[in-house]
Amino acid sequence: MKIDNIKKEIKRIFHYLYLKDLITSFDGNISYKINGNKIIINKTNIFKGEIKEKDLIIIDLRKKIPKEASKELKLHLNLYEINKEIKAIIHSHPIYPLLIDKEKLSKEFYIGTRLKEEDISFLPYYEPGSEELAKKVKNFGKNKKVIILENHGIVTLGKDLKEALFLTEKVNFWAKYQFLKRFLK
């Protein structure tokens, strides 16, 4: 896929996530692995609802990392390092996955998301953008498709941007279903 097309797709996904309340104004990040040495990621502190292609930068891992790169860059890099088959990561902030209890995930949640228990990791709270969070994700993220960050958000890992987006929406939808279903009993 050409770099211009990747940037257009990331921009489109950001706009979509913002309109669907899966991210807030300045939160969330998306990256795409171009090859073993380069990724595309958004700049930090950019309004995601109107992100532009110029706000998506190419990081060459053999060179100095630009200061304007997303503060979650290390989290993304660590996940690419331990999951060689993935090409795309979406870190979003939907509310419903943060409300579910990992011990009480329903059978419907797994069926609906098409995930197995071993596909999901739950990580305790660490400060967003911190070195500690990036290190812990490396321990909890191997061979995962979804990482739910307590009181923070979710990270979805895909073979492409479409799969990462699909997982983001599915996890939020089925977490919402599980949360609301409690009130019908």
For each residue, the residues with C-beta under 8 A, 3 or more apart:
1: 5 6
2: 5 6
3: 6 7 34 40 58
4: 7 8 53
5: 1 2 8 9
6: 1 2 3 9 10 32 34 40 161
7: 3 4 10 11 40 53 56
8: 4 5 11 12 53
9: 5 6 12 13 161
10: 6 7 13 14 30 32 40 42 56 161
11: 7 8 14 15 51 52 53 56
12: 8 9 15 16
13: 9 10 16 17 30 90 161 165
14: 10 11 17 18 23 28 30 42 48 49 51
15: 11 12 18 19 48 49 50 51
16: 12 13 19 20 165
17: 13 14 20 22 23 28 48 90 92 165 168
18: 14 15 21 22 23 24 25 48 49
19: 15 16 49
20: 16 17 169
21: 18 94 95
22: 17 18 28 92 93 94 168 169 172
23: 14 17 18 27 28 48 92 93
24: 18 27 28 48 93
25: 18 47 48 49
26: 45 46 47 48
27: 23 24 48 93 153
28: 14 17 22 23 24 48 90 91 92 93 153
29: 41 42 70 72 76 90 91
30: 10 13 14 41 42 88 89 90 91 161 164
31: 39 40 41 42 70 73 76 80 88 89
32: 6 10 39 40 41 87 88 161
33: 38 39 80 86 87 88
34: 3 6 38 39 40 58
35: 38
36:
37: 60 61 62
38: 33 34 35 58 59 60 61
39: 31 32 33 34 58 59 61 76 77 80
40: 3 6 7 10 31 32 34 56 57 58 59
41: 29 30 31 32 56 57 59 69 70 73 76
42: 10 14 29 30 31 46 48 51 55 56 57 70
43: 46 55 56 57 68 69 70
44: 68 69 70 71
45: 26
46: 26 42 43 51 55
47: 25 26 50 51
48: 14 15 17 18 23 24 25 26 27 28 42 51
49: 14 15 18 19 25
50: 15 47
51: 11 14 15 42 46 47 48 55 56
52: 11 55
53: 4 7 8 11 56
54:
55: 42 43 46 51 52
56: 7 10 11 40 41 42 43 51 53
57: 40 41 42 43 66 68 69
58: 3 34 38 39 40
59: 38 39 40 41 65 66 69 73
60: 37 38 63
61: 37 38 39 77
62: 37
63: 60
64:
65: 59 69 73
66: 57 59 69
67:
68: 43 44 57
69: 41 43 44 57 59 65 66 73
70: 29 31 41 42 43 44 73 76
71: 44 128 129
72: 29 75 76 91 128 129 134
73: 31 41 59 65 69 70 76 77
74: 77 78 131 134
75: 72 78 79 91 133 134 137 155
76: 29 31 39 41 70 72 73 79 80 89 91
77: 39 61 73 74 80 81 134
78: 74 75 81 82 134 135 137 138 141
79: 75 76 82 83 86 89 137 138 141 155 157
80: 31 33 39 76 77 83 84 86 89
81: 77 78 138
82: 78 79 138 141 142
83: 79 80 86 141 142 143 144 157
84: 80
85: 159
86: 33 79 80 83 89 157 158 159
87: 32 33 158 159 160 161
88: 30 31 32 33 157 158 159 160 161 163 164
89: 30 31 76 79 80 86 155 156 157 158 164
90: 13 17 28 29 30 155 156 158 161 164 165 167 168
91: 28 29 30 72 75 76 153 154 155
92: 17 22 23 28 153 154 156 168
93: 22 23 24 27 28 152 153 154
94: 21 22 97 98 153 154 168 171 172 175
95: 21 98 99
96: 99 100 172 175 176 179
97: 94 100 148 153 154 171 172 175
98: 94 95 148 150 151 152 153
99: 95 96 175 179
100: 96 97 104 105 109 148 175 178 179
101: 104 105
102: 105 120 122 148
103:
104: 100 101
105: 100 101 102 109 110 117 178
106: 109 110 178 181
107: 110 111
108: 111 112 174 177 178
109: 100 105 106 112 113 174 175 177 178
110: 105 106 107 113 114 115 116 117
111: 107 108 114
112: 108 109 170 173 174 177
113: 109 110 146 167 170 171 174
114: 110 111 170
115: 110 119 120 145 146 167 170 171
116: 110 119
117: 105 110 120
118: 143
119: 115 116 144 145 146
120: 102 115 117 144 145 146 147 148
121: 140 141 144 146 147 148
122: 102 147 148 150
123: 126 133 136 137 140 147 148 149 150
124: 136 150
125: 149 150 151 152
126: 123 130 132 133 136 149 152
127: 130 132 133
128: 71 72 133 152
129: 71 72 133
130: 126 127 133 134
131: 74 134 135
132: 126 127 135 136
133: 75 123 126 127 128 129 130 136 137 149
134: 72 74 75 77 78 130 131 137 138
135: 78 131 132 138 139
136: 123 124 126 132 133 139 140
137: 75 78 79 123 133 134 140 141 147 155
138: 78 79 81 82 134 135 141 142
139: 135 136 142
140: 121 123 136 137 144 147
141: 78 79 82 83 121 137 138 144 147 155 157
142: 82 83 138 139
143: 83 118
144: 83 119 120 121 140 141 147 157
145: 115 119 120 156 157 158 167
146: 113 115 119 120 121 154 155 156 157 167 171
147: 120 121 122 123 137 140 141 144 154 155 157
148: 97 98 100 102 120 121 122 123 154 171
149: 123 125 126 133 152 153 154 155
150: 98 122 123 124 125
151: 98 125
152: 93 98 125 126 128 149
153: 27 28 91 92 93 94 97 98 149
154: 91 92 93 94 97 146 147 148 149 168 171 172
155: 75 79 89 90 91 137 141 146 147 149
156: 89 90 92 145 146 164 165 167 168 171
157: 79 83 86 88 89 141 144 145 146 147 164 167
158: 86 87 88 89 90 145 161 162 163 164 165 166 167
159: 85 86 87 88 163
160: 87 88 163 164
161: 6 9 10 13 30 32 87 88 90 158 164 165
162: 158 165 166
163: 88 158 159 160 166 167
164: 30 88 89 90 156 157 158 160 161 167 168
165: 13 16 17 90 156 158 161 162 168 169
166: 158 162 163 169 170
167: 90 113 115 145 146 156 157 158 163 164 170 171
168: 17 22 90 92 94 154 156 164 165 171 172
169: 20 22 165 166 172 173
170: 112 113 114 115 166 167 173 174
171: 94 97 113 115 146 148 154 156 167 168 174 175
172: 22 94 96 97 154 168 169 175 176
173: 112 169 170 176 177
174: 108 109 112 113 170 171 177 178
175: 94 96 97 99 100 109 171 172 178 179
176: 96 172 173 179 180
177: 108 109 112 173 174 180 181
178: 100 105 106 108 109 174 175 181 182
179: 96 99 100 175 176 182
180: 176 177 183 184
181: 106 177 178 184 185
182: 178 179 185
183: 180
184: 180 181
185: 181 182
